Amino acid sequence: MPLPLIALLACTNDPSGPDDPVVLDPGIELGTGLDRFVSLDDGDDIVIIFGPQGGYHLEGSILVQGIDPGSANDLSDPRNPLTTFQVRREDGTIVSGLQGADTVDFRQGIAASDTPGVYQMIGRRILLDIQDDSELEGQTLTVSVTVEDADGVSLSDERAVIGVASFYND
């Protein structure tokens, strides 16, 4: 279970100025959402989306703190963390990734959120290696994420959610 991100924000008597970065204990929360972070709890529904190029995916989002977020404005920054998503069926079969890949990886910086010291990655497509959303409809799927920064700090979280076909898929 992830650390509650907001609960880690504590008042201090730190005399640092307003431009000094806020440093929080490492923590991560997996969620969903295309344009904003939406929390996920075990047992929640997650929509299986038929994408614009004809494949299926889930929307993955994360909140992280206490890591080096890299540069959200520079994809080539060598300090950008590696974010890895994976989706498994109840029997352990991996259904994320395409063409033999088991994961969906992003090496990019993570943007600042409205909360000092907390960073967010919103609306990442977790590609699914399926032919039809009915393959996962009603099934419990374990969605996991790991973020490893350039300093070797690694955070992970996962949720057991229920696959739901989007009504747009029909």
Secondary structure, 3 states (H helix, E strand, C coil): CCCCCHHHCCCCCCCCCCCCCCCCCCEEEEEECCCCCEECCCCCEEEEEECCCCCEEEEEEEEEECCCCCCCCCCCCCCCCEEEEEEECCCCCECECCCCCCCEEEECCCEECCCCCEEEEEEEEEEECCCCHHHCCCCEEEEEEEEECCCCCEEEEEEEEEEEECHHHC
